[in-house]
Amino acid sequence: MKHANTGAIDNKQLITIIERIEKMHEETAAIAADMKEIFTEAKSAGYDPKYVRQMVRLRKMDPDELEETDELTKMYRDALGI
């Protein structure tokens, strides 16, 4: 951020911001690796990771939204005869 009076950059603040962002990238990569490991574990236990991911997504949904999704899915499946 530029200082209003001088147009100079606050180096310490910029370094702190960049370091915080870099740390978040590291943490995100670590979390992604952990999640991959969990999905591998689920697959080894006989679960299909595709459906495990779907269940995670569905559990995040509002109950009303989930019910509507289920109803619409059933309606479309019925219309297609599947």
C-alpha positions, 0 to 999 in steps of 0.5 A: 500500500502506498503512503498517501504523503510520500508514495513509498511502499511500506516494505515491512508490511508488504513482506508480512502480507506476502509471507502470510499468503505464502504460509496459506499456500503451504497450509492449503497444499498440506490440507490437499495432501491430507485429503488425498490420503483420506480418499485413498484410505476410503478407497482401500476400505472399499468406498468409491471416492466419487460417492464419498465426495458427493456425500461430503457435498450433499452434507454441506447443503441446506436441508431444504436445498437437499430435498429440492435436489433429490426431488428434481433428480428423481423427476429428471430420472423418471422423465428419462426412464432411469 
